Amino acid sequence: MTDEPQQPGKKIRVAVIFGGRSAEHEVSLESARNVMAALNPDRYEALPIGISKEGRWLIGAEAMPQLQAAADNGALSPVFLSAAQPAAVLGPSAGRALVEITPGGTAQPGQQIDVFFPVLHGPYGEDGTVQGLLELADVPYVGTGVLGSALGMDKAAMKDVFTAKGLPILPHITVRRSDWREDAPAVLEAIDATGLQYPLFVKPANMGSSVGVSKAHEPGELAASIELAAQYDRRIIVEQGVDAQEVECAVLGNDEPEASVVGEVVPGNEFYDYNAKYIDNNSNLIIPAQLDDDTTEQVRELAVQAFQAIDGAGMARVDFFVERSTGEVYLNEINTIPGFTRISMYPKLWEASGLSYRELVERLIELAMERHEDRANNRIAR
């Protein structure tokens, strides 16, 4: 299917998908509010699509207030639930339309969509699941595809790819929740045998916003850290800590990505955990980062290399550690749908690089269209 040219005077309808089933649901709501507010109303029409924590899809103006009320009160409004219908994304035969499915299974005509803008952080949105749905529907969407999204979400697989590409990462080991449940002493012994030095950071392989992450300062704290991470994923990363500056770089583009200026995070807590990011308001973002020119350029180059290693598209924020004693740079992780509030690092880095929030959103939509047009060149086997 090829993209039809935009008719003069016709607004581009952008379906912004937000919420979702992950622990980062509330962060997604704030990101989506900012994205929709940034869309130029003379050129774009925003269609809100919310996904509740239970997986219910809500379409239209009431989606955001309903999900926000549910976040505040713990459940969707019974009145709204009695009237709401689930939604489905249909493919090319439906002309990029959303349709409503009645309880009896009858499809009702839906709204035509020009491009989808997923603003879903964490599992069930940033991990390739929604991207796969949109690929099946053959519609343009903002951001990285199925493979890159899955690699960007899964820290264990991500580190394997970075290692294969010769990119610098910290020593670590991946353990399985099933092994931990079956024989915790054996897992602790295996970790000890790696020679990893304390402190250790323990994190679920598939989660974002530092949810489930903790710092084990000595062996007596390790079991509790693993138990916490095991609540969120079946695989757990145990990684050597390092006394370092935490710096971040934003990447934008498709086949020819560009890196932003580099920013630095100075956590208000012991490390940049969920509370430090979203609740305590005691962390500082320094742009540009306090790095020498050579290290800054190394970070920017590595950010692009990490983006290309996972076959990134559209956007990503790449996080690094710069060891204080040696100046060594280590890749921490890549985030394919980074926080998108106006105070989030990703848009702030591009603003410092000369691209406003509104221009950034428009550029991402252009990149989504460009990537979809490129996919149309693929030959379908006969």
Secondary structure, DSSP 8 states (H G I E B T S, - for coil): -------TT--EEEEEEEE-SSTTHHHHHHHHHHHHHHS-TTTEEEEEEEE-TTS-EEESTTHHHHHHHHHHHSS--HHHHHH---EEE--GGGTSBEEEE-TTS-EE---B-SEEEE---STTTSSSHHHHHHHHHT--BSS--HHHHHHHHBHHHHHHHHHHTT--B--EEEEEHHHHHH-HHHHHHHHHHTT--SSEEEEESB--TTTT-EEE-SHHHHHHHHHHHHTT-SEEEEEE---EEEEEEEEEESSS-EEEEEEEEE-SSSS--HHHHHTS---EEESS-S--HHHHHHHHHHHHHHHHHTT--EEEEEEEEEETTT--EEEEEEESS---STTSHHHHHHHHTT--HHHHHHHHHHHHHHHHHHHTTS----
